[in-house]
Amino acid sequence: MLLQRFINSLLKKPSRAFSTSSYSRRCLLAMAMCLSLLAGCGSMPADSEQGDGNESADGRVIPPNVQTLYEQAVASMAAGDDMEASLRFQEFLLQYPDYSGAHVNLAIIHARNGDDTAAEASITDALILDPLQPQALNQLGMLLRRQGKFSAAENAYLKAVAADPEYALAHYNLGVLNDLYLQRLDAALQHYERYQEIAGEDKLVMRWIADLKRRVTATQRSANVTE
């Protein structure tokens, strides 16, 4: 399976188990925010924007009614009507199966409804079409994080920001991963700050940055004392 090959390439060493004792109000807030920030592909995928007209990757012209179908699916997804959105994306993909963005949006819908098996299948479909699709790689990272494969998740997120350095959500997820799971405060701070630079002011993340700076300073002082 393609996705398994992706996972195998990302896994370098087993990740340590995440202790439930380390969950805190802040951790729960971060997870809730991850759900609210599930970023899909809200417009027609990039392939359709190449050239003078709206064409698919194989050169077929995309009729206006099909574009409307995609936009309606996105609107239903944004409104929280996942069943309607899923049906519309599936209808769209029956006609134009070569759009990775529609597969990513289906993966997001499956993930937020707790169906990681279906999410994995949709991520696989997206990565078959475009192995460097940032949103698909981000969803892969989120899937791996839920599975407790934190090192592999980090590598997936890093691939996403390498493919698109301005992809704010992948930086946000790297911040959460390093902060709450890997306990790498400096790396978490770096990615939270990058997220802020790209996405704009986020008061919750600003508080996290301030807290991290205090913790990093305290750690450095403690290290100096013990030397």
VOTORKOL-901349 format. One record per residue (C-alpha): residue number from 0; residue in one letter; x, y, z. Coordinates in pm, whole numbers. Example, Ala and Ser with C-alpha at 12.3 -4.5 7.8 and 13.67 -1.06 7.14 Angstrom:
// residues 2
@seq 0, type A, u 1230, v -450, w 780 $
@seq 1, type S, u 1367, v -106, w 714 $
This chain:
// residues 227
@seq 0, type M, u 0, v 0, w 0 $
@seq 1, type L, u 133, v 343, w -93 $
@seq 2, type L, u 46, v 500, w 241 $
@seq 3, type Q, u 229, v 224, w 428 $
@seq 4, type R, u 539, v 290, w 217 $
@seq 5, type F, u 508, v 659, w 309 $
@seq 6, type I, u 480, v 566, w 677 $
@seq 7, type N, u 775, v 327, w 656 $
@seq 8, type S, u 988, v 599, w 498 $
@seq 9, type L, u 894, v 841, w 776 $
@seq 10, type L, u 948, v 603, w 1067 $
@seq 11, type K, u 1304, v 617, w 1195 $
@seq 12, type K, u 1260, v 478, w 1544 $
@seq 13, type P, u 969, v 377, w 1766 $
@seq 14, type S, u 803, v 670, w 1938 $
@seq 15, type R, u 780, v 668, w 2315 $
@seq 16, type A, u 432, v 624, w 2453 $
@seq 17, type F, u 246, v 941, w 2543 $
@seq 18, type S, u 158, v 930, w 2911 $
@seq 19, type T, u -200, v 1021, w 2992 $
@seq 20, type S, u -70, v 1197, w 3302 $
@seq 21, type S, u 76, v 1472, w 3081 $
@seq 22, type Y, u -265, v 1572, w 2947 $
@seq 23, type S, u -363, v 1913, w 3070 $
@seq 24, type R, u -617, v 2179, w 2999 $
@seq 25, type R, u -371, v 2325, w 2751 $
@seq 26, type C, u -334, v 1991, w 2572 $
@seq 27, type L, u -709, v 1958, w 2538 $
@seq 28, type L, u -734, v 2313, w 2406 $
@seq 29, type A, u -468, v 2235, w 2146 $
@seq 30, type M, u -652, v 1925, w 2032 $
@seq 31, type A, u -978, v 2116, w 2007 $
@seq 32, type M, u -803, v 2384, w 1806 $
@seq 33, type C, u -659, v 2120, w 1572 $
@seq 34, type L, u -1013, v 2009, w 1496 $
@seq 35, type S, u -1124, v 2365, w 1428 $
@seq 36, type L, u -822, v 2423, w 1204 $
@seq 37, type L, u -869, v 2117, w 982 $
@seq 38, type A, u -769, v 2279, w 656 $
@seq 39, type G, u -886, v 2124, w 336 $
@seq 40, type C, u -885, v 2244, w -19 $
@seq 41, type G, u -1154, v 2507, w -35 $
@seq 42, type S, u -1124, v 2595, w -401 $
@seq 43, type M, u -1082, v 2398, w -719 $
@seq 44, type P, u -747, v 2212, w -705 $
@seq 45, type A, u -444, v 2367, w -868 $
@seq 46, type D, u -454, v 2144, w -1175 $
@seq 47, type S, u -779, v 2307, w -1284 $
@seq 48, type E, u -621, v 2652, w -1270 $
@seq 49, type Q, u -343, v 2577, w -1514 $
@seq 50, type G, u -371, v 2721, w -1861 $
@seq 51, type D, u -629, v 2962, w -1993 $
@seq 52, type G, u -940, v 2767, w -1899 $
@seq 53, type N, u -1060, v 2532, w -1630 $
@seq 54, type E, u -915, v 2198, w -1731 $
@seq 55, type S, u -842, v 1875, w -1551 $
@seq 56, type A, u -495, v 1722, w -1533 $
@seq 57, type D, u -565, v 1523, w -1851 $
@seq 58, type G, u -681, v 1833, w -2041 $
@seq 59, type R, u -1055, v 1791, w -2007 $
@seq 60, type V, u -1249, v 2114, w -1966 $
@seq 61, type I, u -1432, v 2129, w -1634 $
@seq 62, type P, u -1793, v 2236, w -1688 $
@seq 63, type P, u -1926, v 2518, w -1470 $
@seq 64, type N, u -2181, v 2284, w -1310 $
@seq 65, type V, u -1898, v 2057, w -1190 $
@seq 66, type Q, u -1712, v 2354, w -1043 $
@seq 67, type T, u -2036, v 2446, w -869 $
@seq 68, type L, u -2062, v 2091, w -732 $
@seq 69, type Y, u -1715, v 2121, w -578 $
@seq 70, type E, u -1795, v 2462, w -430 $
@seq 71, type Q, u -2120, v 2327, w -286 $
@seq 72, type A, u -1930, v 2038, w -129 $
@seq 73, type V, u -1686, v 2280, w 33 $
@seq 74, type A, u -1973, v 2497, w 159 $
@seq 75, type S, u -2147, v 2193, w 310 $
@seq 76, type M, u -1821, v 2089, w 475 $
@seq 77, type A, u -1770, v 2436, w 622 $
@seq 78, type A, u -2128, v 2431, w 754 $
@seq 79, type G, u -2063, v 2101, w 931 $
@seq 80, type D, u -2292, v 1897, w 705 $
@seq 81, type D, u -2041, v 1618, w 654 $
@seq 82, type M, u -2285, v 1372, w 500 $
@seq 83, type E, u -2390, v 1616, w 228 $
@seq 84, type A, u -2029, v 1726, w 171 $
@seq 85, type S, u -1909, v 1366, w 143 $
@seq 86, type L, u -2179, v 1279, w -111 $
@seq 87, type R, u -2095, v 1584, w -322 $
@seq 88, type F, u -1719, v 1518, w -315 $
@seq 89, type Q, u -1779, v 1158, w -413 $
@seq 90, type E, u -2005, v 1269, w -697 $
@seq 91, type F, u -1735, v 1512, w -810 $
@seq 92, type L, u -1467, v 1242, w -799 $
@seq 93, type L, u -1676, v 1008, w -1013 $
@seq 94, type Q, u -1631, v 1260, w -1293 $
@seq 95, type Y, u -1287, v 1397, w -1206 $
@seq 96, type P, u -1098, v 1143, w -992 $
@seq 97, type D, u -759, v 1307, w -1050 $
@seq 98, type Y, u -806, v 1597, w -805 $
@seq 99, type S, u -609, v 1538, w -487 $
@seq 100, type G, u -788, v 1821, w -306 $
@seq 101, type A, u -1122, v 1641, w -311 $
@seq 102, type H, u -959, v 1330, w -164 $
@seq 103, type V, u -799, v 1542, w 110 $
@seq 104, type N, u -1134, v 1696, w 198 $
@seq 105, type L, u -1287, v 1349, w 223 $
@seq 106, type A, u -999, v 1248, w 452 $
@seq 107, type I, u -1076, v 1544, w 678 $
@seq 108, type I, u -1445, v 1452, w 690 $
@seq 109, type H, u -1364, v 1091, w 777 $
@seq 110, type A, u -1111, v 1195, w 1042 $
@seq 111, type R, u -1343, v 1430, w 1224 $
@seq 112, type N, u -1606, v 1157, w 1226 $
@seq 113, type G, u -1363, v 913, w 1384 $
@seq 114, type D, u -1311, v 688, w 1082 $
@seq 115, type D, u -934, v 669, w 1050 $
@seq 116, type T, u -952, v 370, w 815 $
@seq 117, type A, u -1150, v 570, w 559 $
@seq 118, type A, u -929, v 875, w 624 $
@seq 119, type E, u -622, v 667, w 549 $
@seq 120, type A, u -772, v 546, w 222 $
@seq 121, type S, u -848, v 903, w 111 $
@seq 122, type I, u -500, v 1023, w 209 $
@seq 123, type T, u -356, v 737, w 5 $
@seq 124, type D, u -562, v 841, w -297 $
@seq 125, type A, u -442, v 1200, w -264 $
@seq 126, type L, u -76, v 1102, w -231 $
@seq 127, type I, u -96, v 870, w -531 $
@seq 128, type L, u -199, v 1173, w -735 $
@seq 129, type D, u 50, v 1411, w -577 $
@seq 130, type P, u 313, v 1276, w -333 $
@seq 131, type L, u 408, v 1631, w -230 $
@seq 132, type Q, u 57, v 1767, w -173 $
@seq 133, type P, u 99, v 1974, w 148 $
@seq 134, type Q, u -257, v 1924, w 274 $
@seq 135, type A, u -237, v 1547, w 220 $
@seq 136, type L, u 97, v 1531, w 401 $
@seq 137, type N, u -49, v 1736, w 685 $
@seq 138, type Q, u -341, v 1494, w 714 $
@seq 139, type L, u -94, v 1205, w 710 $
@seq 140, type G, u 90, v 1370, w 998 $
@seq 141, type M, u -232, v 1408, w 1195 $
@seq 142, type L, u -323, v 1044, w 1131 $
@seq 143, type L, u 21, v 928, w 1247 $
@seq 144, type R, u -1, v 1148, w 1558 $
@seq 145, type R, u -334, v 989, w 1649 $
@seq 146, type Q, u -165, v 651, w 1612 $
@seq 147, type G, u 112, v 755, w 1851 $
@seq 148, type K, u 380, v 754, w 1577 $
@seq 149, type F, u 518, v 1092, w 1671 $
@seq 150, type S, u 852, v 1082, w 1485 $
@seq 151, type A, u 678, v 977, w 1165 $
@seq 152, type A, u 415, v 1245, w 1217 $
@seq 153, type E, u 688, v 1506, w 1253 $
@seq 154, type N, u 848, v 1399, w 927 $
@seq 155, type A, u 515, v 1417, w 745 $
@seq 156, type Y, u 458, v 1772, w 872 $
@seq 157, type L, u 814, v 1867, w 775 $
@seq 158, type K, u 751, v 1735, w 425 $
@seq 159, type A, u 439, v 1951, w 412 $
@seq 160, type V, u 626, v 2271, w 504 $
@seq 161, type A, u 910, v 2178, w 268 $
@seq 162, type A, u 655, v 2153, w -12 $
@seq 163, type D, u 489, v 2479, w 95 $
@seq 164, type P, u 686, v 2691, w 348 $
@seq 165, type E, u 383, v 2922, w 385 $
@seq 166, type Y, u 149, v 2643, w 494 $
@seq 167, type A, u 56, v 2777, w 837 $
@seq 168, type L, u -138, v 2477, w 966 $
@seq 169, type A, u 157, v 2239, w 926 $
@seq 170, type H, u 370, v 2478, w 1133 $
@seq 171, type Y, u 93, v 2490, w 1393 $
@seq 172, type N, u 78, v 2110, w 1407 $
@seq 173, type L, u 458, v 2093, w 1438 $
@seq 174, type G, u 433, v 2333, w 1730 $
@seq 175, type V, u 171, v 2119, w 1904 $
@seq 176, type L, u 364, v 1799, w 1835 $
@seq 177, type N, u 692, v 1936, w 1970 $
@seq 178, type D, u 526, v 2109, w 2265 $
@seq 179, type L, u 288, v 1843, w 2393 $
@seq 180, type Y, u 427, v 1515, w 2263 $
@seq 181, type L, u 801, v 1543, w 2198 $
@seq 182, type Q, u 878, v 1800, w 2470 $
@seq 183, type R, u 1107, v 1999, w 2240 $
@seq 184, type L, u 1036, v 2349, w 2363 $
@seq 185, type D, u 1270, v 2538, w 2128 $
@seq 186, type A, u 1129, v 2365, w 1819 $
@seq 187, type A, u 772, v 2419, w 1938 $
@seq 188, type L, u 841, v 2789, w 1989 $
@seq 189, type Q, u 993, v 2820, w 1643 $
@seq 190, type H, u 691, v 2666, w 1471 $
@seq 191, type Y, u 431, v 2854, w 1677 $
@seq 192, type E, u 606, v 3181, w 1589 $
@seq 193, type R, u 620, v 3086, w 1222 $
@seq 194, type Y, u 251, v 2999, w 1233 $
@seq 195, type Q, u 180, v 3346, w 1376 $
@seq 196, type E, u 387, v 3514, w 1105 $
@seq 197, type I, u 189, v 3341, w 831 $
@seq 198, type A, u -161, v 3322, w 978 $
@seq 199, type G, u -167, v 3647, w 1172 $
@seq 200, type E, u -238, v 3714, w 1537 $
@seq 201, type D, u -386, v 3423, w 1729 $
@seq 202, type K, u -439, v 3515, w 2094 $
@seq 203, type L, u -440, v 3156, w 2216 $
@seq 204, type V, u -114, v 3074, w 2039 $
@seq 205, type M, u 31, v 3403, w 2164 $
@seq 206, type R, u -30, v 3282, w 2520 $
@seq 207, type W, u 136, v 2951, w 2438 $
@seq 208, type I, u 439, v 3134, w 2294 $
@seq 209, type A, u 470, v 3347, w 2608 $
@seq 210, type D, u 445, v 3036, w 2827 $
@seq 211, type L, u 704, v 2853, w 2619 $
@seq 212, type K, u 946, v 3144, w 2643 $
@seq 213, type R, u 913, v 3138, w 3022 $
@seq 214, type R, u 970, v 2763, w 3028 $
@seq 215, type V, u 1271, v 2783, w 2797 $
@seq 216, type T, u 1423, v 3060, w 3011 $
@seq 217, type A, u 1361, v 2859, w 3329 $
@seq 218, type T, u 1523, v 2552, w 3173 $
@seq 219, type Q, u 1827, v 2752, w 3069 $
@seq 220, type R, u 1863, v 2901, w 3418 $
@seq 221, type S, u 1834, v 2558, w 3573 $
@seq 222, type A, u 2102, v 2426, w 3338 $
@seq 223, type N, u 2333, v 2713, w 3429 $
@seq 224, type V, u 2291, v 2645, w 3800 $
@seq 225, type T, u 2381, v 2278, w 3766 $
@seq 226, type E, u 2694, v 2346, w 3561 $
